[in-house]
Amino acid sequence: MIMKLSKYVGCMLLAAIIPFSSCQNFDEINTNPDATTQVTPSLLASGLLLNIMSQRSDKYFVYDDMLCKLMAWGESMENDQYNVIERSSFGYTTLTNAIKMVEAAQAKGTNVEAYDALAHFIKAWKVYYMSMEMGDVPYEEALQGENGLIHPRYNTQKEVMKFVLQDLDKAYELFSTAKDFDGDGFLGGKVKVWKKVTRAFELKVLINLSKKVEDTDLNVKNKFAQIVAEGDLMESNDDNLQIKFTNKANTIYPFNTLNTKHSGYAMISTTLTDIFKQTGDVRLFYYANPSKAKLNEGLDESDWDAYIGIDPSLPYEQVSSAYSSGLYSGLNTRYTDYAPGEPIVRIGYAEQNFILAEAAIRGWIDGDAATYYKKAIKGHLDFLVTYTPNENIYHHGHPITDEYIASFLELPAIQLTGNKEADLKQILTQKYLTSYMQYAYDIYYDYRRTGLPQLPINPETNRNEVKDKLPMRWMYPKSESDYNNENLNEALQRQFGGSDDVNALMWILK
């Protein structure tokens, strides 16, 4: 009755204002004819890809660099620099949208195979990274909220990895029969490239199962070799799944001074400077700016001695003192003042070749490890050249040229020797060098799996409970203990004796 009265009063008022209008046409008059009434699969695809590719802002952008000892921070004692890892989060809401994307494609009869492939890829991506952070996670009973299942049980990490590999196989199969699709701002919806990205990602998953090579259910070695034999691998940096930035508003590099006032606190680590100086690697000049203190002493910006790294494991008082005195090298100007910065690569050609080199060393494939290894290094050097203007301010008089690349690849200090352990160290060290200002958590996963490269850990400053080690995992979200406590406790008991311990080894590391 009240609703009817309100509608009647509304009509009377409207009639007083617009005498010739009828309340019968009210909804029509107040409806935007251009408004979207149905979500398209392309629109959902755009949101999903932005979700997996988006980068954190402000100082959070470089927390992974701090954890992996690629840099130190002069503003304050940051948790990641001193090895404090807390809680992570789940990303299942994103996966709900992946389901909706496929449903929307089916409803429209629009390139269902492509959107279904993308959904499988994104599911594999999200679940893989959640599991790499925490261990066991829900899979089979996840995403069932609309069916009333709001307390999902956790699958074991082994089961999760099997499902991830199955999803990637399915994604590859579907991309193989699909047409190019809309809504992809990264690879242009080109299914030919997505097939390569899917295969490269699957190789990444498999190499992270290196400790489970004897598990007959997973069949890691044979699966890896099969993918390589079938081909469809990345052929150049043009195949990279990466996010590019521009000089336009809202698309500027995240660590540019226009987006953050914190970039000046970053200091390059000795884990980088020491290696670069030992091998004459001019990437130092692309990564860092010279020390202000050394320039004041009269050194030139092209002088190797003008570049000073800092041990990120030092007591914070010493780190802060170095920052205040200017006796350190900060970030290269291309990261802070050049609006496009460089792309953030999530699955790339260089990384793929480092993975292939490691697999060859382990005897998983027959290819030549040195060939893959040099392709990886060259791929990264080419990447730097492509995305760095050839100006002195960005390379400080040490431009990377074709001649330099050729000579560097023949440098005795970086060659593989045929010794398995030494070669693994060389491969993973060079892979580490490419992770600066990229997604260094992937390097952290390599480190905890292999112990390579050796990272500085100072028991006097390490805030981890185990004073001579980095933590091994993140804790589960607080929401799980609040709303899914029974299943969480079951997973914790199964994995870690009931404790959500950051130093406990998940299944993939045992």
C-alpha positions as CSV (number, residue, x, y, z in Angstrom):
1,M,0.0,0.0,0.0
2,I,2.8,2.4,0.9
3,M,4.7,1.5,-2.3
4,K,1.5,2.2,-4.4
5,L,1.0,5.5,-2.6
6,S,4.7,6.5,-3.1
7,K,4.4,5.8,-6.8
8,Y,1.2,7.8,-7.1
9,V,2.7,10.8,-5.3
10,G,5.8,10.5,-7.5
11,C,3.6,10.6,-10.6
12,M,1.7,13.6,-9.4
13,L,5.0,15.5,-8.6
14,L,6.4,14.5,-12.0
15,A,3.3,15.6,-13.7
16,A,3.5,19.0,-12.0
17,I,7.0,19.4,-13.3
18,I,6.6,17.9,-16.7
19,P,2.9,18.3,-17.6
20,F,3.0,16.3,-20.8
21,S,4.8,13.3,-19.5
22,S,3.1,10.1,-18.4
23,C,4.1,8.0,-15.4
24,Q,3.6,5.0,-17.6
25,N,6.8,6.0,-19.4
26,F,8.8,6.7,-16.3
27,D,11.1,3.7,-16.6
28,E,11.7,4.3,-20.2
29,I,12.5,8.0,-19.7
30,N,14.9,7.2,-16.9
31,T,16.8,4.3,-18.6
32,N,20.1,5.0,-20.3
33,P,19.7,3.4,-23.8
34,D,23.5,3.1,-24.0
35,A,24.0,1.4,-20.6
36,T,25.3,-2.2,-20.6
37,T,22.6,-4.6,-19.5
38,Q,24.6,-7.8,-20.0
39,V,28.2,-8.4,-19.3
40,T,30.2,-9.6,-22.3
41,P,32.8,-12.3,-22.2
42,S,35.4,-9.8,-23.6
43,L,34.7,-7.4,-20.7
44,L,35.1,-10.2,-18.1
45,A,38.3,-11.3,-19.9
46,S,39.7,-7.8,-19.6
47,G,39.1,-7.7,-15.9
48,L,40.5,-11.2,-15.3
49,L,43.7,-10.5,-17.1
50,L,44.1,-7.2,-15.3
51,N,43.7,-9.1,-12.0
52,I,46.5,-11.5,-12.7
53,M,48.8,-8.9,-14.3
54,S,48.3,-5.9,-12.0
55,Q,51.1,-4.7,-9.8
56,R,51.1,-3.4,-6.3
57,S,51.9,0.3,-5.8
58,D,54.0,2.4,-3.5
59,K,56.8,0.6,-1.5
60,Y,54.7,-2.7,-1.8
61,F,55.9,-2.8,-5.4
62,V,59.4,-3.8,-4.4
63,Y,58.7,-5.9,-1.3
64,D,59.6,-9.0,-3.3
65,D,62.9,-7.3,-4.2
66,M,63.6,-6.8,-0.5
67,L,62.8,-10.4,0.4
68,C,65.1,-11.7,-2.3
69,K,67.9,-9.2,-1.2
70,L,67.9,-7.4,-4.5
71,M,67.7,-4.1,-2.6
72,A,67.6,-2.4,0.8
73,W,65.3,0.3,2.0
74,G,66.4,3.5,3.6
75,E,63.1,4.8,5.0
76,S,62.3,2.3,7.7
77,M,62.9,-1.3,8.8
78,E,60.7,-3.2,6.3
79,N,59.4,-6.6,7.2
80,D,60.4,-8.3,3.9
81,Q,64.0,-7.0,4.1
82,Y,64.4,-8.6,7.5
83,N,62.5,-11.8,6.6
84,V,59.1,-11.3,8.2
85,I,56.3,-13.1,6.2
86,E,52.8,-12.9,7.6
87,R,49.5,-13.9,6.0
88,S,48.5,-14.2,2.4
89,S,45.0,-14.2,0.8
90,F,42.8,-16.3,-1.5
91,G,41.7,-15.1,-4.9
92,Y,38.6,-17.2,-5.6
93,T,36.4,-14.2,-6.4
94,T,38.4,-13.8,-9.6
95,L,37.8,-17.4,-10.5
96,T,34.0,-16.9,-10.1
97,N,34.3,-14.3,-12.8
98,A,36.1,-16.8,-15.0
99,I,33.1,-19.1,-14.8
100,K,30.8,-16.2,-15.6
101,M,33.0,-15.4,-18.6
102,V,32.6,-18.8,-20.1
103,E,28.8,-18.7,-19.4
104,A,28.6,-15.4,-21.2
105,A,30.5,-16.7,-24.2
106,Q,28.2,-19.8,-24.3
107,A,25.1,-17.6,-24.1
108,K,26.3,-15.5,-27.0
109,G,27.7,-18.5,-28.9
110,T,30.9,-16.3,-29.2
111,N,34.3,-18.1,-29.5
112,V,33.6,-20.3,-26.5
113,E,36.8,-22.3,-26.9
114,A,39.0,-19.2,-26.5
115,Y,37.2,-18.0,-23.4
116,D,37.1,-21.5,-21.9
117,A,40.8,-21.8,-22.5
118,L,41.5,-18.5,-20.9
119,A,39.4,-19.5,-17.9
120,H,41.4,-22.7,-17.4
121,F,44.6,-20.8,-17.7
122,I,43.6,-18.2,-15.1
123,K,42.3,-20.9,-12.7
124,A,45.6,-22.7,-13.0
125,W,47.5,-19.4,-12.5
126,K,45.6,-18.3,-9.4
127,V,45.5,-21.7,-7.7
128,Y,49.2,-22.3,-8.5
129,Y,50.4,-19.1,-6.9
130,M,48.1,-19.6,-3.9
131,S,49.5,-23.0,-3.3
132,M,53.1,-21.9,-3.8
133,E,52.5,-19.3,-1.0
134,M,50.7,-21.5,1.5
135,G,50.6,-25.2,0.6
136,D,47.3,-27.1,0.5
137,V,44.3,-25.0,-0.8
138,P,40.7,-25.7,-1.8
139,Y,40.3,-26.8,-5.4
140,E,37.5,-29.4,-5.9
141,E,35.1,-27.8,-3.5
142,A,36.1,-24.2,-4.2
143,L,33.7,-21.9,-6.2
144,Q,30.6,-23.8,-5.0
145,G,29.1,-21.0,-2.9
146,E,26.1,-20.6,-5.3
147,N,25.4,-24.3,-4.7
148,G,25.5,-23.8,-0.9
149,L,29.0,-25.2,-0.3
150,I,30.6,-22.4,1.6
151,H,33.1,-24.4,3.7
152,P,35.3,-26.1,1.1
153,R,37.8,-28.8,2.1
154,Y,41.4,-28.3,1.2
155,N,43.1,-30.5,-1.5
156,T,46.6,-31.6,-0.8
157,Q,49.3,-29.7,-2.6
158,K,50.1,-32.8,-4.7
159,E,46.4,-32.9,-5.9
160,V,46.4,-29.1,-6.5
161,M,49.5,-29.4,-8.7
162,K,48.0,-32.2,-10.7
163,F,44.8,-30.2,-11.2
164,V,46.9,-27.1,-12.3
165,L,48.7,-29.2,-14.9
166,Q,45.4,-30.6,-16.1
167,D,44.0,-27.1,-16.4
168,L,47.0,-26.0,-18.4
169,D,46.7,-29.0,-20.7
170,K,43.1,-28.2,-21.3
171,A,43.8,-24.6,-21.9
172,Y,46.4,-25.5,-24.5
173,E,44.0,-28.0,-26.2
174,L,41.2,-25.3,-26.3
175,F,43.5,-22.5,-27.6
176,S,44.6,-24.9,-30.4
177,T,41.1,-24.9,-31.8
178,A,40.0,-21.4,-30.9
179,K,39.9,-18.2,-32.8
180,D,41.5,-15.0,-31.6
181,F,39.4,-13.3,-29.0
182,D,38.5,-9.8,-27.7
183,G,39.2,-8.3,-24.3
184,D,42.9,-9.1,-24.1
185,G,45.0,-6.0,-23.7
186,F,48.3,-7.9,-23.3
187,L,48.6,-10.4,-26.1
188,G,45.9,-9.0,-28.4
189,G,43.8,-12.2,-27.9
190,K,46.2,-14.1,-30.3
191,V,45.7,-17.7,-29.5
192,K,48.9,-18.6,-31.3
193,V,50.8,-16.7,-28.6
194,W,48.6,-17.9,-25.8
195,K,49.5,-21.5,-26.7
196,K,53.2,-20.6,-26.2
197,V,52.5,-18.8,-22.9
198,T,50.5,-21.7,-21.7
199,R,53.3,-24.1,-22.4
200,A,55.9,-21.9,-20.9
201,F,53.8,-21.6,-17.7
202,E,53.4,-25.4,-17.6
203,L,57.2,-25.7,-17.7
204,K,57.5,-23.3,-14.8
205,V,55.1,-25.4,-12.8
206,L,57.0,-28.6,-13.6
207,I,60.5,-27.2,-12.7
208,N,59.1,-26.2,-9.4
209,L,58.3,-29.8,-8.9
210,S,61.9,-30.8,-9.2
211,K,62.0,-32.3,-5.7
212,K,59.1,-34.7,-6.8
213,V,60.8,-36.0,-9.9
214,E,60.5,-39.6,-8.6
215,D,56.8,-39.3,-8.0
216,T,55.3,-41.7,-10.6
217,D,51.8,-40.1,-10.3
218,L,53.1,-36.7,-11.4
219,N,55.7,-38.1,-13.9
220,V,57.4,-34.7,-13.9
221,K,60.4,-35.5,-16.1
222,N,58.5,-37.2,-18.9
223,K,55.8,-34.6,-18.9
224,F,58.4,-31.9,-19.2
225,A,60.1,-33.7,-22.1
226,Q,56.8,-34.3,-23.8
227,I,56.0,-30.5,-23.8
228,V,59.4,-29.6,-25.2
229,A,59.2,-32.3,-27.9
230,E,55.8,-31.0,-29.0
231,G,57.1,-27.5,-29.5
232,D,54.9,-24.3,-29.4
233,L,57.4,-22.7,-27.0
234,M,58.3,-19.0,-26.9
235,E,60.6,-17.9,-29.7
236,S,61.5,-14.4,-28.6
237,N,60.6,-11.5,-26.2
238,D,57.7,-10.8,-28.6
239,D,55.9,-13.8,-27.0
240,N,56.2,-12.4,-23.4
241,L,53.2,-12.2,-21.2
242,Q,53.9,-8.8,-19.8
243,I,52.3,-5.5,-18.9
244,K,53.6,-2.4,-20.7
245,F,53.4,1.1,-19.4
246,T,53.2,4.4,-21.3
247,N,53.6,8.2,-20.7
248,K,49.8,8.6,-20.5
249,A,47.8,9.1,-17.4
250,N,46.9,6.0,-15.4
251,T,49.4,3.9,-17.5
252,I,52.7,5.2,-16.1
253,Y,55.2,2.8,-14.6
254,P,54.1,2.1,-11.0
255,F,57.4,3.1,-9.3
256,N,57.7,6.4,-11.2
257,T,57.9,9.5,-9.0
258,L,54.5,10.6,-10.4
259,N,52.9,7.5,-8.7
260,T,54.9,7.2,-5.6
261,K,57.1,9.4,-3.3
262,H,58.9,6.4,-2.0
263,S,61.1,5.3,-4.9
264,G,64.1,7.4,-3.6
265,Y,64.5,5.1,-0.6
266,A,65.5,2.1,-2.7
267,M,69.2,1.1,-2.6
268,I,70.7,-1.6,-4.8
269,S,72.1,-4.6,-3.0
270,T,75.6,-6.0,-3.0
271,T,74.1,-9.3,-4.2
272,L,73.8,-7.6,-7.5
273,T,76.7,-5.1,-7.5
274,D,79.3,-7.7,-6.5
275,I,78.3,-10.1,-9.3
276,F,78.1,-7.4,-11.9
277,K,81.5,-6.0,-11.0
278,Q,83.1,-9.5,-11.0
279,T,82.0,-10.2,-14.5
280,G,82.0,-6.7,-16.0
281,D,78.3,-6.9,-16.6
282,V,77.0,-3.5,-17.7
283,R,73.5,-4.3,-16.5
284,L,74.7,-2.6,-13.4
285,F,74.5,0.7,-15.2
286,Y,71.0,0.0,-16.4
287,Y,69.8,-1.0,-12.9
288,A,71.4,1.7,-10.8
289,N,72.4,5.3,-10.5
290,P,75.9,6.3,-9.3
291,S,76.4,7.0,-5.6
292,K,76.0,10.8,-4.9
293,A,78.9,10.6,-2.4
294,K,81.2,9.1,-5.0
295,L,80.2,11.7,-7.6
296,N,81.0,14.4,-5.1
297,E,84.5,12.8,-4.7
298,G,85.0,13.4,-8.4
299,L,84.2,10.0,-9.9
300,D,82.4,9.9,-13.2
301,E,79.0,8.3,-13.7
302,S,80.6,5.8,-16.0
303,D,83.2,4.7,-13.4
304,W,82.5,1.2,-11.9
305,D,83.7,2.4,-8.5
306,A,80.9,5.0,-8.5
307,Y,78.4,2.2,-8.0
308,I,78.0,1.2,-4.3
309,G,75.7,-1.6,-3.2
310,I,74.6,-2.3,0.4
311,D,74.2,-5.5,2.3
312,P,70.5,-5.6,3.0
313,S,71.1,-7.9,6.0
314,L,73.0,-5.2,7.9
315,P,71.5,-3.7,11.1
316,Y,69.0,-1.0,10.0
317,E,71.0,1.7,11.7
318,Q,73.8,1.1,9.2
319,V,71.4,0.9,6.3
320,S,69.9,4.2,7.4
321,S,73.3,5.8,7.8
322,A,74.3,4.8,4.3
323,Y,71.1,6.2,2.9
324,S,71.5,9.5,4.8
325,S,75.1,9.9,3.6
326,G,74.4,9.2,0.0
327,L,77.0,6.4,0.0
328,Y,74.9,4.0,-2.0
329,S,73.5,3.5,-5.5
330,G,69.8,4.1,-5.9
331,L,67.5,3.0,-8.7
332,N,68.3,3.9,-12.3
333,T,66.4,7.0,-13.5
334,R,64.4,4.9,-16.0
335,Y,62.5,3.3,-13.1
336,T,61.7,6.6,-11.4
337,D,61.6,9.4,-14.0
338,Y,60.9,7.7,-17.3
339,A,57.2,7.2,-17.5
340,P,57.1,3.9,-19.4
341,G,59.7,2.4,-17.2
342,E,60.0,-1.2,-18.4
343,P,57.4,-3.9,-18.9
344,I,56.7,-6.3,-16.0
345,V,57.2,-9.8,-17.4
346,R,55.2,-12.6,-15.8
347,I,55.9,-15.4,-18.2
348,G,58.8,-14.6,-20.5
349,Y,61.2,-15.9,-23.2
350,A,64.3,-15.4,-21.0
351,E,62.8,-17.2,-18.0
352,Q,61.6,-20.1,-20.3
353,N,65.1,-20.7,-21.5
354,F,66.6,-20.6,-18.0
355,I,64.0,-23.3,-17.1
356,L,65.0,-25.3,-20.2
357,A,68.7,-25.0,-19.2
358,E,68.0,-26.2,-15.7
359,A,66.0,-29.1,-17.1
360,A,68.8,-30.1,-19.4
361,I,71.3,-30.0,-16.6
362,R,69.0,-32.3,-14.6
363,G,68.7,-34.7,-17.5
364,W,65.0,-34.1,-18.2
365,I,65.6,-33.2,-21.8
366,D,68.3,-33.9,-24.4
367,G,68.9,-30.3,-25.5
368,D,72.1,-28.5,-24.8
369,A,72.0,-26.6,-21.5
370,A,74.6,-24.0,-22.6
371,T,72.5,-23.1,-25.7
372,Y,69.4,-22.5,-23.6
373,Y,71.4,-20.7,-21.0
374,K,72.9,-18.2,-23.5
375,K,69.5,-17.7,-25.2
376,A,68.2,-16.7,-21.8
377,I,70.9,-14.2,-21.1
378,K,70.7,-12.8,-24.6
379,G,66.9,-12.6,-24.3
380,H,67.2,-10.5,-21.2
381,L,69.9,-8.2,-22.6
382,D,67.7,-7.7,-25.7
383,F,64.8,-6.9,-23.4
384,L,66.8,-4.1,-21.7
385,V,67.9,-2.7,-25.0
386,T,64.3,-2.7,-26.4
387,Y,62.8,-1.0,-23.4
388,T,65.5,1.5,-22.5
389,P,66.1,4.7,-24.5
390,N,69.7,4.8,-25.8
391,E,70.5,7.9,-23.7
392,N,73.4,8.4,-21.4
393,I,71.2,9.1,-18.4
394,Y,69.9,5.5,-18.6
395,H,73.1,3.6,-19.3
396,H,75.7,6.0,-18.0
397,G,78.1,5.5,-20.9
398,H,77.8,1.7,-21.1
399,P,75.2,1.0,-23.8
400,I,74.4,-2.6,-24.5
401,T,75.3,-3.2,-28.2
402,D,75.2,-6.3,-30.4
403,E,79.0,-6.4,-30.0
404,Y,78.8,-6.3,-26.3
405,I,76.2,-9.1,-26.1
406,A,78.4,-11.3,-28.3
407,S,81.5,-10.7,-26.2
408,F,79.6,-11.1,-22.9
409,L,78.2,-14.5,-23.9
410,E,81.8,-15.7,-24.5
411,L,83.1,-14.4,-21.2
412,P,84.9,-17.3,-19.3
413,A,83.4,-16.3,-16.0
414,I,79.8,-17.0,-17.0
415,Q,80.3,-20.3,-19.0
416,L,78.8,-23.7,-18.0
417,T,81.5,-26.2,-17.3
418,G,79.8,-29.6,-17.3
419,N,79.8,-29.9,-13.5
420,K,76.1,-30.3,-12.5
421,E,76.1,-28.4,-9.3
422,A,78.3,-25.6,-10.6
423,D,76.2,-25.2,-13.7
424,L,73.0,-25.1,-11.7
425,K,74.5,-22.3,-9.6
426,Q,75.5,-20.4,-12.7
427,I,72.0,-20.8,-14.3
428,L,70.1,-19.8,-11.2
429,T,72.5,-16.9,-10.5
430,Q,72.0,-15.5,-14.0
431,K,68.2,-16.0,-13.7
432,Y,68.4,-14.1,-10.3
433,L,70.0,-11.2,-12.0
434,T,67.1,-10.8,-14.4
435,S,64.5,-10.5,-11.6
436,Y,65.4,-7.0,-10.5
437,M,62.3,-4.8,-10.5
438,Q,60.3,-7.7,-12.0
439,Y,58.3,-10.3,-10.1
440,A,61.0,-11.6,-7.7
441,Y,58.8,-13.9,-5.8
442,D,59.4,-16.4,-8.6
443,I,63.1,-16.2,-7.7
444,Y,62.2,-16.7,-4.0
445,Y,60.5,-20.0,-5.0
446,D,63.7,-21.0,-6.8
447,Y,65.8,-20.1,-3.8
448,R,63.7,-22.1,-1.3
449,R,63.7,-25.1,-3.7
450,T,67.4,-25.0,-4.5
451,G,69.2,-22.7,-2.0
452,L,70.5,-20.8,-5.0
453,P,71.8,-18.2,-5.3
454,Q,73.1,-17.9,-1.8
455,L,71.5,-14.9,-0.1
456,P,72.8,-12.8,2.8
457,I,71.2,-13.9,6.1
458,N,72.4,-12.2,9.3
459,P,71.3,-14.0,12.5
460,E,71.8,-10.7,14.4
461,T,69.2,-8.9,12.2
462,N,67.1,-11.8,10.9
463,R,63.6,-11.3,12.4
464,N,62.5,-14.8,11.4
465,E,62.2,-17.3,14.3
466,V,64.8,-19.5,12.6
467,K,67.7,-17.1,12.7
468,D,69.8,-18.6,9.9
469,K,67.0,-19.1,7.4
470,L,64.4,-17.2,5.3
471,P,60.8,-18.2,6.0
472,M,59.4,-20.9,3.7
473,R,55.8,-19.9,3.3
474,W,52.9,-17.4,4.1
475,M,50.3,-18.2,6.7
476,Y,46.7,-18.8,5.6
477,P,44.2,-15.9,5.5
478,K,42.6,-14.9,8.9
479,S,39.2,-15.3,7.2
480,E,39.8,-19.1,6.9
481,S,40.1,-19.5,10.7
482,D,37.0,-17.3,11.2
483,Y,34.8,-19.0,8.6
484,N,36.3,-22.3,7.5
485,N,38.2,-23.3,10.7
486,E,37.5,-27.1,10.6
487,N,38.8,-27.6,7.1
488,L,41.7,-25.2,7.7
489,N,42.7,-27.2,10.9
490,E,42.5,-30.4,8.9
491,A,44.9,-29.1,6.3
492,L,47.3,-27.7,8.9
493,Q,47.4,-31.0,10.8
494,R,48.0,-32.9,7.6
495,Q,50.9,-30.6,6.5
496,F,52.5,-29.0,9.5
497,G,51.4,-30.9,12.6
498,G,48.6,-28.4,13.2
499,S,50.7,-25.2,13.2
500,D,50.4,-22.4,10.6
501,D,54.2,-22.1,10.7
502,V,56.0,-19.8,8.2
503,N,59.1,-22.0,8.6
504,A,57.4,-25.3,7.9
505,L,58.1,-27.1,4.6
506,M,55.2,-27.6,2.4
507,W,54.9,-30.9,0.4
508,I,56.5,-29.4,-2.8
509,L,59.8,-28.7,-0.8
510,K,60.2,-32.1,0.9
